[in-house]
Amino acid sequence: DSWRFVRAQTTAKELKDLKIAPGPIYSLILEGLRMARLDGQVMTEEDETSWIQKILCEIDNTKAS
């Protein structure tokens, strides 16, 4: 049951500092980070930042299509 307490280290303030406009995307990113952490894809804050950048690129590519 310890998985219930797993959270992303990144905060909404840090997302704002990355120039991501506030909105529902914050919840999607933070929940995605939590899932990535649970899956072992993300281990450090640097991993989280890289994951966020990857997701933002995927979103941009989807919008461009």
All heavy atoms as a GROMACS GRO file, in nm:
protein
  519
    1ASP      N    1   0.080  -0.121   0.000
    1ASP     CA    2   0.000   0.000   0.000
    1ASP      C    3   0.084   0.127   0.000
    1ASP      O    4   0.028   0.237  -0.005
    1ASP     CB    5  -0.094   0.003   0.119
    1ASP     CG    6  -0.209  -0.095   0.103
    1ASP    OD1    7  -0.258  -0.111  -0.010
    1ASP    OD2    8  -0.249  -0.155   0.204
    2SER      N    9   0.215   0.114   0.008
    2SER     CA   10   0.300   0.234   0.012
    2SER      C   11   0.293   0.311  -0.119
    2SER      O   12   0.326   0.430  -0.123
    2SER     CB   13   0.444   0.197   0.043
    2SER     OG   14   0.496   0.112  -0.057
    3TRP      N   15   0.248   0.247  -0.227
    3TRP     CA   16   0.236   0.315  -0.357
    3TRP      C   17   0.138   0.432  -0.350
    3TRP      O   18   0.147   0.526  -0.426
    3TRP     CB   19   0.194   0.216  -0.466
    3TRP     CG   20   0.062   0.150  -0.439
    3TRP    CD1   21   0.041   0.034  -0.372
    3TRP    CD2   22  -0.067   0.198  -0.473
    3TRP    NE1   23  -0.093   0.006  -0.364
    3TRP    CE2   24  -0.163   0.106  -0.426
    3TRP    CE3   25  -0.112   0.311  -0.541
    3TRP    CZ2   26  -0.299   0.124  -0.443
    3TRP    CZ3   27  -0.249   0.327  -0.559
    3TRP    CH2   28  -0.340   0.234  -0.510
    4ARG      N   29   0.045   0.427  -0.255
    4ARG     CA   30  -0.054   0.535  -0.242
    4ARG      C   31   0.012   0.668  -0.206
    4ARG      O   32  -0.044   0.774  -0.231
    4ARG     CB   33  -0.158   0.501  -0.135
    4ARG     CG   34  -0.247   0.386  -0.174
    4ARG     CD   35  -0.354   0.361  -0.072
    4ARG     NE   36  -0.295   0.332   0.058
    4ARG     CZ   37  -0.357   0.347   0.174
    4ARG    NH1   38  -0.480   0.392   0.177
    4ARG    NH2   39  -0.296   0.317   0.286
    5PHE      N   40   0.131   0.661  -0.146
    5PHE     CA   41   0.197   0.781  -0.100
    5PHE      C   42   0.303   0.833  -0.197
    5PHE      O   43   0.368   0.933  -0.170
    5PHE     CB   44   0.260   0.756   0.038
    5PHE     CG   45   0.158   0.712   0.138
    5PHE    CD1   46   0.152   0.580   0.180
    5PHE    CD2   47   0.065   0.801   0.189
    5PHE    CE1   48   0.056   0.537   0.271
    5PHE    CE2   49  -0.031   0.760   0.280
    5PHE     CZ   50  -0.036   0.628   0.321
    6VAL      N   51   0.318   0.766  -0.311
    6VAL     CA   52   0.415   0.809  -0.411
    6VAL      C   53   0.364   0.935  -0.479
    6VAL      O   54   0.248   0.940  -0.524
    6VAL     CB   55   0.439   0.697  -0.515
    6VAL    CG1   56   0.525   0.746  -0.629
    6VAL    CG2   57   0.501   0.576  -0.448
    7ARG      N   58   0.447   1.036  -0.485
    7ARG     CA   59   0.414   1.163  -0.549
    7ARG      C   60   0.530   1.209  -0.634
    7ARG      O   61   0.645   1.174  -0.608
    7ARG     CB   62   0.385   1.272  -0.444
    7ARG     CG   63   0.269   1.243  -0.353
    7ARG     CD   64   0.137   1.270  -0.423
    7ARG     NE   65   0.023   1.240  -0.338
    7ARG     CZ   66  -0.049   1.130  -0.344
    7ARG    NH1   67  -0.018   1.036  -0.431
    7ARG    NH2   68  -0.152   1.110  -0.266
    8ALA      N   69   0.501   1.291  -0.732
    8ALA     CA   70   0.605   1.355  -0.811
    8ALA      C   71   0.679   1.454  -0.723
    8ALA      O   72   0.620   1.515  -0.633
    8ALA     CB   73   0.544   1.427  -0.930
    9GLN      N   74   0.808   1.472  -0.746
    9GLN     CA   75   0.884   1.572  -0.673
    9GLN      C   76   0.858   1.710  -0.732
    9GLN      O   77   0.869   1.810  -0.662
    9GLN     CB   78   1.034   1.540  -0.678
    9GLN     CG   79   1.069   1.416  -0.599
    9GLN     CD   80   1.217   1.385  -0.606
    9GLN    OE1   81   1.286   1.422  -0.699
    9GLN    NE2   82   1.266   1.315  -0.505
   10THR      N   83   0.826   1.714  -0.859
   10THR     CA   84   0.796   1.840  -0.926
   10THR      C   85   0.665   1.896  -0.872
   10THR      O   86   0.571   1.822  -0.848
   10THR     CB   87   0.784   1.817  -1.079
   10THR    OG1   88   0.908   1.761  -1.125
   10THR    CG2   89   0.756   1.945  -1.153
   11THR      N   90   0.660   2.028  -0.857
   11THR     CA   91   0.540   2.094  -0.806
   11THR      C   92   0.478   2.182  -0.915
   11THR      O   93   0.540   2.209  -1.018
   11THR     CB   94   0.574   2.183  -0.686
   11THR    OG1   95   0.661   2.288  -0.730
   11THR    CG2   96   0.641   2.104  -0.574
   12ALA      N   97   0.357   2.230  -0.888
   12ALA     CA   98   0.291   2.322  -0.981
   12ALA      C   99   0.374   2.448  -0.999
   12ALA      O  100   0.382   2.502  -1.110
   12ALA     CB  101   0.151   2.356  -0.930
   13LYS      N  102   0.439   2.494  -0.894
   13LYS     CA  103   0.524   2.614  -0.906
   13LYS      C  104   0.638   2.589  -1.003
   13LYS      O  105   0.672   2.674  -1.085
   13LYS     CB  106   0.579   2.654  -0.769
   13LYS     CG  107   0.665   2.779  -0.777
   13LYS     CD  108   0.738   2.806  -0.647
   13LYS     CE  109   0.827   2.927  -0.652
   13LYS     NZ  110   0.914   2.939  -0.765
   14GLU      N  111   0.696   2.470  -0.997
   14GLU     CA  112   0.805   2.437  -1.089
   14GLU      C  113   0.755   2.428  -1.233
   14GLU      O  114   0.826   2.468  -1.326
   14GLU     CB  115   0.874   2.309  -1.045
   14GLU     CG  116   0.952   2.328  -0.916
   14GLU     CD  117   0.997   2.199  -0.852
   14GLU    OE1  118   0.920   2.100  -0.855
   14GLU    OE2  119   1.109   2.197  -0.799
   15LEU      N  120   0.633   2.378  -1.252
   15LEU     CA  121   0.576   2.375  -1.387
   15LEU      C  122   0.558   2.518  -1.438
   15LEU      O  123   0.587   2.547  -1.554
   15LEU     CB  124   0.442   2.301  -1.387
   15LEU     CG  125   0.448   2.151  -1.356
   15LEU    CD1  126   0.307   2.093  -1.356
   15LEU    CD2  127   0.538   2.077  -1.452
   16LYS      N  128   0.513   2.607  -1.351
   16LYS     CA  129   0.497   2.747  -1.389
   16LYS      C  130   0.633   2.808  -1.423
   16LYS      O  131   0.646   2.882  -1.520
   16LYS     CB  132   0.430   2.825  -1.276
   16LYS     CG  133   0.395   2.966  -1.314
   16LYS     CD  134   0.317   3.035  -1.203
   16LYS     CE  135   0.281   3.176  -1.247
   16LYS     NZ  136   0.211   3.249  -1.141
   17ASP      N  137   0.736   2.774  -1.345
   17ASP     CA  138   0.872   2.823  -1.372
   17ASP      C  139   0.924   2.774  -1.507
   17ASP      O  140   1.009   2.838  -1.568
   17ASP     CB  141   0.968   2.780  -1.261
   17ASP     CG  142   0.942   2.850  -1.129
   17ASP    OD1  143   0.869   2.952  -1.127
   17ASP    OD2  144   0.994   2.801  -1.026
   18LEU      N  145   0.871   2.659  -1.552
   18LEU     CA  146   0.909   2.606  -1.684
   18LEU      C  147   0.829   2.672  -1.797
   18LEU      O  148   0.837   2.629  -1.912
   18LEU     CB  149   0.888   2.454  -1.688
   18LEU     CG  150   0.984   2.370  -1.604
   18LEU    CD1  151   0.937   2.225  -1.599
   18LEU    CD2  152   1.126   2.379  -1.660
   19LYS      N  153   0.751   2.773  -1.760
   19LYS     CA  154   0.670   2.850  -1.856
   19LYS      C  155   0.554   2.770  -1.914
   19LYS      O  156   0.511   2.792  -2.026
   19LYS     CB  157   0.757   2.907  -1.970
   19LYS     CG  158   0.878   2.984  -1.926
   19LYS     CD  159   0.840   3.112  -1.858
   19LYS     CE  160   0.963   3.196  -1.830
   19LYS     NZ  161   0.976   3.239  -1.695
   20ILE      N  162   0.504   2.675  -1.836
   20ILE     CA  163   0.386   2.599  -1.876
   20ILE      C  164   0.266   2.675  -1.821
   20ILE      O  165   0.259   2.703  -1.702
   20ILE     CB  166   0.390   2.456  -1.820
   20ILE    CG1  167   0.515   2.384  -1.872
   20ILE    CG2  168   0.263   2.380  -1.858
   20ILE    CD1  169   0.540   2.250  -1.806
   21ALA      N  170   0.174   2.712  -1.910
   21ALA     CA  171   0.057   2.788  -1.868
   21ALA      C  172  -0.027   2.707  -1.771
   21ALA      O  173  -0.053   2.589  -1.794
   21ALA     CB  174  -0.027   2.828  -1.990
   22PRO      N  175  -0.069   2.769  -1.660
   22PRO     CA  176  -0.152   2.698  -1.563
   22PRO      C  177  -0.283   2.648  -1.626
   22PRO      O  178  -0.337   2.712  -1.715
   22PRO     CB  179  -0.182   2.804  -1.457
   22PRO     CG  180  -0.073   2.904  -1.471
   22PRO     CD  181  -0.038   2.905  -1.617
   23GLY      N  182  -0.327   2.535  -1.581
   23GLY     CA  183  -0.453   2.478  -1.630
   23GLY      C  184  -0.457   2.330  -1.605
   23GLY      O  185  -0.375   2.275  -1.531
   24PRO      N  186  -0.552   2.263  -1.668
   24PRO     CA  187  -0.570   2.119  -1.648
   24PRO      C  188  -0.446   2.037  -1.683
   24PRO      O  189  -0.428   1.926  -1.633
   24PRO     CB  190  -0.686   2.083  -1.740
   24PRO     CG  191  -0.758   2.211  -1.764
   24PRO     CD  192  -0.655   2.320  -1.754
   25ILE      N  193  -0.359   2.093  -1.767
   25ILE     CA  194  -0.238   2.020  -1.805
   25ILE      C  195  -0.151   1.990  -1.683
   25ILE      O  196  -0.082   1.889  -1.680
   25ILE     CB  197  -0.158   2.094  -1.913
   25ILE    CG1  198  -0.048   2.006  -1.966
   25ILE    CG2  199  -0.099   2.223  -1.861
   25ILE    CD1  200  -0.032   2.001  -2.110
   26TYR      N  201  -0.158   2.075  -1.581
   26TYR     CA  202  -0.079   2.051  -1.460
   26TYR      C  203  -0.118   1.918  -1.397
   26TYR      O  204  -0.031   1.839  -1.360
   26TYR     CB  205  -0.100   2.163  -1.358
   26TYR     CG  206  -0.020   2.289  -1.381
   26TYR    CD1  207   0.019   2.329  -1.508
   26TYR    CD2  208   0.017   2.368  -1.275
   26TYR    CE1  209   0.091   2.445  -1.528
   26TYR    CE2  210   0.090   2.485  -1.294
   26TYR     CZ  211   0.127   2.523  -1.421
   26TYR     OH  212   0.200   2.637  -1.440
   27SER      N  213  -0.246   1.892  -1.385
   27SER     CA  214  -0.292   1.765  -1.326
   27SER      C  215  -0.247   1.648  -1.411
   27SER      O  216  -0.204   1.544  -1.358
   27SER     CB  217  -0.444   1.763  -1.314
   27SER     OG  218  -0.486   1.859  -1.222
   28LEU      N  219  -0.256   1.662  -1.542
   28LEU     CA  220  -0.214   1.555  -1.632
   28LEU      C  221  -0.064   1.526  -1.618
   28LEU      O  222  -0.023   1.410  -1.611
   28LEU     CB  223  -0.247   1.590  -1.777
   28LEU     CG  224  -0.394   1.602  -1.811
   28LEU    CD1  225  -0.412   1.656  -1.952
   28LEU    CD2  226  -0.463   1.468  -1.796
   29ILE      N  227   0.015   1.632  -1.612
   29ILE     CA  228   0.160   1.615  -1.599
   29ILE      C  229   0.194   1.552  -1.464
   29ILE      O  230   0.271   1.455  -1.458
   29ILE     CB  231   0.233   1.749  -1.617
   29ILE    CG1  232   0.224   1.795  -1.764
   29ILE    CG2  233   0.379   1.739  -1.573
   29ILE    CD1  234   0.275   1.935  -1.789
   30LEU      N  235   0.139   1.606  -1.356
   30LEU     CA  236   0.174   1.555  -1.224
   30LEU      C  237   0.127   1.411  -1.203
   30LEU      O  238   0.198   1.330  -1.143
   30LEU     CB  239   0.119   1.648  -1.116
   30LEU     CG  240   0.182   1.788  -1.114
   30LEU    CD1  241   0.111   1.878  -1.014
   30LEU    CD2  242   0.332   1.782  -1.087
   31GLU      N  243   0.010   1.377  -1.255
   31GLU     CA  244  -0.037   1.238  -1.244
   31GLU      C  245   0.048   1.147  -1.333
   31GLU      O  246   0.080   1.034  -1.295
   31GLU     CB  247  -0.185   1.227  -1.280
   31GLU     CG  248  -0.241   1.087  -1.264
   31GLU     CD  249  -0.231   1.029  -1.124
   31GLU    OE1  250  -0.221   1.105  -1.026
   31GLU    OE2  251  -0.232   0.905  -1.112
   32GLY      N  252   0.084   1.196  -1.451
   32GLY     CA  253   0.173   1.118  -1.539
   32GLY      C  254   0.307   1.093  -1.475
   32GLY      O  255   0.363   0.984  -1.485
   33LEU      N  256   0.361   1.195  -1.407
   33LEU     CA  257   0.488   1.178  -1.336
   33LEU      C  258   0.475   1.075  -1.225
   33LEU      O  259   0.565   0.993  -1.205
   33LEU     CB  260   0.533   1.311  -1.276
   33LEU     CG  261   0.600   1.409  -1.371
   33LEU    CD1  262   0.620   1.543  -1.302
   33LEU    CD2  263   0.732   1.354  -1.422
   34ARG      N  264   0.364   1.079  -1.156
   34ARG     CA  265   0.341   0.981  -1.049
   34ARG      C  266   0.341   0.840  -1.106
   34ARG      O  267   0.404   0.749  -1.052
   34ARG     CB  268   0.210   1.011  -0.978
   34ARG     CG  269   0.176   0.914  -0.868
   34ARG     CD  270   0.043   0.951  -0.798
   34ARG     NE  271   0.014   0.858  -0.693
   34ARG     CZ  272  -0.053   0.744  -0.709
   34ARG    NH1  273  -0.098   0.709  -0.828
   34ARG    NH2  274  -0.075   0.664  -0.606
   35MET      N  275   0.270   0.822  -1.217
   35MET     CA  276   0.264   0.690  -1.280
   35MET      C  277   0.402   0.647  -1.330
   35MET      O  278   0.440   0.530  -1.316
   35MET     CB  279   0.162   0.690  -1.394
   35MET     CG  280   0.020   0.719  -1.350
   35MET     SD  281  -0.041   0.607  -1.222
   35MET     CE  282  -0.054   0.457  -1.314
   36ALA      N  283   0.476   0.741  -1.388
   36ALA     CA  284   0.611   0.710  -1.437
   36ALA      C  285   0.702   0.671  -1.321
   36ALA      O  286   0.786   0.581  -1.333
   36ALA     CB  287   0.668   0.829  -1.513
   37ARG      N  288   0.685   0.738  -1.208
   37ARG     CA  289   0.764   0.705  -1.088
   37ARG      C  290   0.728   0.564  -1.039
   37ARG      O  291   0.816   0.484  -1.008
   37ARG     CB  292   0.741   0.809  -0.980
   37ARG     CG  293   0.840   0.800  -0.867
   37ARG     CD  294   0.832   0.922  -0.778
   37ARG     NE  295   0.908   1.034  -0.829
   37ARG     CZ  296   1.039   1.048  -0.819
   37ARG    NH1  297   1.111   0.954  -0.761
   37ARG    NH2  298   1.101   1.153  -0.866
   38LEU      N  299   0.600   0.533  -1.036
   38LEU     CA  300   0.556   0.400  -0.993
   38LEU      C  301   0.606   0.291  -1.087
   38LEU      O  302   0.637   0.180  -1.043
   38LEU     CB  303   0.403   0.394  -0.984
   38LEU     CG  304   0.341   0.467  -0.865
   38LEU    CD1  305   0.191   0.482  -0.884
   38LEU    CD2  306   0.373   0.396  -0.734
   39ASP      N  307   0.614   0.324  -1.216
   39ASP     CA  308   0.661   0.227  -1.316
   39ASP      C  309   0.813   0.217  -1.323
   39ASP      O  310   0.867   0.137  -1.399
   39ASP     CB  311   0.608   0.264  -1.455
   39ASP     CG  312   0.459   0.241  -1.468
   39ASP    OD1  313   0.401   0.167  -1.386
   39ASP    OD2  314   0.398   0.298  -1.561
   40GLY      N  315   0.883   0.302  -1.246
   40GLY     CA  316   1.028   0.300  -1.246
   40GLY      C  317   1.090   0.373  -1.363
   40GLY      O  318   1.211   0.363  -1.385
   41GLN      N  319   1.012   0.447  -1.439
   41GLN     CA  320   1.064   0.522  -1.553
   41GLN      C  321   1.131   0.652  -1.510
   41GLN      O  322   1.212   0.707  -1.583
   41GLN     CB  323   0.952   0.554  -1.652
   41GLN     CG  324   0.886   0.434  -1.711
   41GLN     CD  325   0.762   0.471  -1.790
   41GLN    OE1  326   0.711   0.581  -1.780
   41GLN    NE2  327   0.713   0.375  -1.866
   42VAL      N  328   1.094   0.701  -1.392
   42VAL     CA  329   1.144   0.826  -1.339
   42VAL      C  330   1.194   0.800  -1.197
   42VAL      O  331   1.120   0.742  -1.116
   42VAL     CB  332   1.031   0.933  -1.337
   42VAL    CG1  333   1.071   1.055  -1.259
   42VAL    CG2  334   0.989   0.969  -1.478
   43MET      N  335   1.318   0.841  -1.169
   43MET     CA  336   1.374   0.817  -1.036
   43MET      C  337   1.419   0.946  -0.966
   43MET      O  338   1.415   0.953  -0.844
   43MET     CB  339   1.495   0.723  -1.047
   43MET     CG  340   1.464   0.593  -1.116
   43MET     SD  341   1.359   0.489  -1.020
   43MET     CE  342   1.469   0.359  -0.981
   44THR      N  343   1.461   1.045  -1.044
   44THR     CA  344   1.518   1.167  -0.986
   44THR      C  345   1.443   1.289  -1.038
   44THR      O  346   1.363   1.280  -1.131
   44THR     CB  347   1.665   1.182  -1.026
   44THR    OG1  348   1.673   1.200  -1.169
   44THR    CG2  349   1.748   1.060  -0.985
   45GLU      N  350   1.473   1.405  -0.979
   45GLU     CA  351   1.413   1.530  -1.028
   45GLU      C  352   1.455   1.556  -1.172
   45GLU      O  353   1.376   1.606  -1.252
   45GLU     CB  354   1.454   1.647  -0.939
   45GLU     CG  355   1.378   1.652  -0.808
   45GLU     CD  356   1.406   1.777  -0.729
   45GLU    OE1  357   1.368   1.886  -0.776
   45GLU    OE2  358   1.466   1.764  -0.622
   46GLU      N  359   1.581   1.522  -1.205
   46GLU     CA  360   1.628   1.539  -1.342
   46GLU      C  361   1.549   1.450  -1.438
   46GLU      O  362   1.515   1.493  -1.548
   46GLU     CB  363   1.778   1.508  -1.352
   46GLU     CG  364   1.867   1.607  -1.281
   46GLU     CD  365   1.877   1.584  -1.130
   46GLU    OE1  366   1.843   1.473  -1.081
   46GLU    OE2  367   1.916   1.679  -1.060
   47ASP      N  368   1.519   1.328  -1.394
   47ASP     CA  369   1.436   1.238  -1.475
   47ASP      C  370   1.298   1.300  -1.498
   47ASP      O  371   1.243   1.293  -1.607
   47ASP     CB  372   1.416   1.102  -1.406
   47ASP     CG  373   1.542   1.018  -1.401
   47ASP    OD1  374   1.638   1.047  -1.475
   47ASP    OD2  375   1.543   0.923  -1.320
   48GLU      N  376   1.243   1.361  -1.393
   48GLU     CA  377   1.111   1.423  -1.405
   48GLU      C  378   1.114   1.538  -1.505
   48GLU      O  379   1.026   1.550  -1.590
   48GLU     CB  380   1.062   1.473  -1.269
   48GLU     CG  381   1.020   1.361  -1.176
   48GLU     CD  382   0.945   1.408  -1.053
   48GLU    OE1  383   0.916   1.530  -1.041
   48GLU    OE2  384   0.913   1.322  -0.968
   49THR      N  385   1.218   1.621  -1.499
   49THR     CA  386   1.230   1.732  -1.592
   49THR      C  387   1.240   1.681  -1.735
   49THR      O  388   1.174   1.734  -1.825
   49THR     CB  389   1.351   1.820  -1.557
   49THR    OG1  390   1.335   1.868  -1.423
   49THR    CG2  391   1.364   1.938  -1.651
   50SER      N  392   1.320   1.578  -1.756
   50SER     CA  393   1.331   1.519  -1.890
   50SER      C  394   1.198   1.462  -1.937
   50SER      O  395   1.160   1.479  -2.054
   50SER     CB  396   1.437   1.408  -1.891
   50SER     OG  397   1.563   1.460  -1.864
   51TRP      N  398   1.128   1.396  -1.848
   51TRP     CA  399   0.997   1.338  -1.881
   51TRP      C  400   0.899   1.447  -1.920
   51TRP      O  401   0.826   1.433  -2.018
   51TRP     CB  402   0.946   1.257  -1.761
   51TRP     CG  403   0.822   1.179  -1.786
   51TRP    CD1  404   0.814   1.050  -1.830
   51TRP    CD2  405   0.687   1.225  -1.771
   51TRP    NE1  406   0.682   1.013  -1.841
   51TRP    CE2  407   0.602   1.119  -1.807
   51TRP    CE3  408   0.630   1.345  -1.733
   51TRP    CZ2  409   0.464   1.130  -1.804
   51TRP    CZ3  410   0.492   1.356  -1.729
   51TRP    CH2  411   0.411   1.251  -1.764
   52ILE      N  412   0.899   1.556  -1.844
   52ILE     CA  413   0.810   1.669  -1.875
   52ILE      C  414   0.841   1.725  -2.013
   52ILE      O  415   0.750   1.749  -2.093
   52ILE     CB  416   0.822   1.779  -1.767
   52ILE    CG1  417   0.762   1.730  -1.635
   52ILE    CG2  418   0.752   1.908  -1.813
   52ILE    CD1  419   0.798   1.819  -1.516
   53GLN      N  420   0.968   1.746  -2.043
   53GLN     CA  421   1.007   1.800  -2.174
   53GLN      C  422   0.962   1.706  -2.286
   53GLN      O  423   0.913   1.751  -2.390
   53GLN     CB  424   1.159   1.823  -2.180
   53GLN     CG  425   1.208   1.929  -2.084
   53GLN     CD  426   1.146   2.066  -2.107
   53GLN    OE1  427   1.112   2.102  -2.219
   53GLN    NE2  428   1.129   2.142  -2.001
   54LYS      N  429   0.978   1.576  -2.265
   54LYS     CA  430   0.935   1.478  -2.365
   54LYS      C  431   0.784   1.486  -2.388
   54LYS      O  432   0.738   1.488  -2.503
   54LYS     CB  433   0.974   1.337  -2.318
   54LYS     CG  434   0.933   1.227  -2.411
   54LYS     CD  435   0.974   1.092  -2.353
   54LYS     CE  436   0.882   0.987  -2.404
   54LYS     NZ  437   0.852   0.881  -2.313
   55ILE      N  438   0.707   1.493  -2.281
   55ILE     CA  439   0.562   1.501  -2.292
   55ILE      C  440   0.520   1.630  -2.363
   55ILE      O  441   0.432   1.629  -2.449
   55ILE     CB  442   0.495   1.490  -2.153
   55ILE    CG1  443   0.516   1.352  -2.094
   55ILE    CG2  444   0.348   1.527  -2.157
   55ILE    CD1  445   0.463   1.237  -2.180
   56LEU      N  446   0.585   1.741  -2.330
   56LEU     CA  447   0.551   1.868  -2.395
   56LEU      C  448   0.581   1.864  -2.544
   56LEU      O  449   0.504   1.917  -2.625
   56LEU     CB  450   0.625   1.984  -2.327
   56LEU     CG  451   0.582   2.014  -2.185
   56LEU    CD1  452   0.669   2.124  -2.125
   56LEU    CD2  453   0.435   2.053  -2.178
   57CYS      N  454   0.691   1.799  -2.582
   57CYS     CA  455   0.722   1.783  -2.726
   57CYS      C  456   0.616   1.697  -2.794
   57CYS      O  457   0.574   1.729  -2.906
   57CYS     CB  458   0.859   1.719  -2.743
   57CYS     SG  459   0.995   1.830  -2.711
   58GLU      N  460   0.571   1.592  -2.729
   58GLU     CA  461   0.468   1.506  -2.786
   58GLU      C  462   0.337   1.584  -2.803
   58GLU      O  463   0.269   1.570  -2.904
   58GLU     CB  464   0.446   1.382  -2.698
   58GLU     CG  465   0.559   1.284  -2.705
   58GLU     CD  466   0.541   1.165  -2.612
   58GLU    OE1  467   0.430   1.146  -2.558
   58GLU    OE2  468   0.639   1.091  -2.593
   59ILE      N  469   0.305   1.667  -2.705
   59ILE     CA  470   0.183   1.749  -2.715
   59ILE      C  471   0.195   1.847  -2.831
   59ILE      O  472   0.102   1.864  -2.910
   59ILE     CB  473   0.155   1.822  -2.582
   59ILE    CG1  474   0.113   1.721  -2.475
   59ILE    CG2  475   0.049   1.930  -2.599
   59ILE    CD1  476   0.109   1.777  -2.334
   60ASP      N  477   0.311   1.912  -2.842
   60ASP     CA  478   0.333   2.007  -2.952
   60ASP      C  479   0.323   1.937  -3.087
   60ASP      O  480   0.268   1.991  -3.181
   60ASP     CB  481   0.469   2.075  -2.939
   60ASP     CG  482   0.471   2.182  -2.831
   60ASP    OD1  483   0.361   2.226  -2.788
   60ASP    OD2  484   0.580   2.220  -2.788
   61ASN      N  485   0.378   1.816  -3.097
   61ASN     CA  486   0.373   1.742  -3.223
   61ASN      C  487   0.228   1.704  -3.257
   61ASN      O  488   0.191   1.701  -3.374
   61ASN     CB  489   0.460   1.617  -3.217
   61ASN     CG  490   0.607   1.650  -3.222
   61ASN    OD1  491   0.646   1.756  -3.270
   61ASN    ND2  492   0.690   1.562  -3.172
   62THR      N  493   0.151   1.672  -3.157
   62THR     CA  494   0.009   1.639  -3.178
   62THR      C  495  -0.067   1.760  -3.229
   62THR      O  496  -0.149   1.750  -3.320
   62THR     CB  497  -0.054   1.587  -3.048
   62THR    OG1  498   0.019   1.473  -3.004
   62THR    CG2  499  -0.198   1.548  -3.068
   63LYS      N  500  -0.039   1.876  -3.172
   63LYS     CA  501  -0.106   2.000  -3.213
   63LYS      C  502  -0.068   2.037  -3.356
   63LYS      O  503  -0.149   2.091  -3.430
   63LYS     CB  504  -0.072   2.114  -3.119
   63LYS     CG  505  -0.137   2.105  -2.985
   63LYS     CD  506  -0.098   2.223  -2.899
   63LYS     CE  507  -0.157   2.215  -2.761
   63LYS     NZ  508  -0.115   2.327  -2.677
   64ALA      N  509   0.057   2.008  -3.395
   64ALA     CA  510   0.106   2.044  -3.528
   64ALA      C  511   0.046   1.955  -3.637
   64ALA      O  512   0.042   1.992  -3.753
   64ALA     CB  513   0.258   2.038  -3.532
   65SER      N  514   0.000   1.838  -3.599
   65SER     CA  515  -0.052   1.743  -3.698
   65SER      C  516  -0.188   1.783  -3.749
   65SER      O  517  -0.266   1.845  -3.695
   65SER     CB  518  -0.063   1.604  -3.636
   65SER     OG  519   0.065   1.558  -3.601
   0.00000   0.00000   0.00000
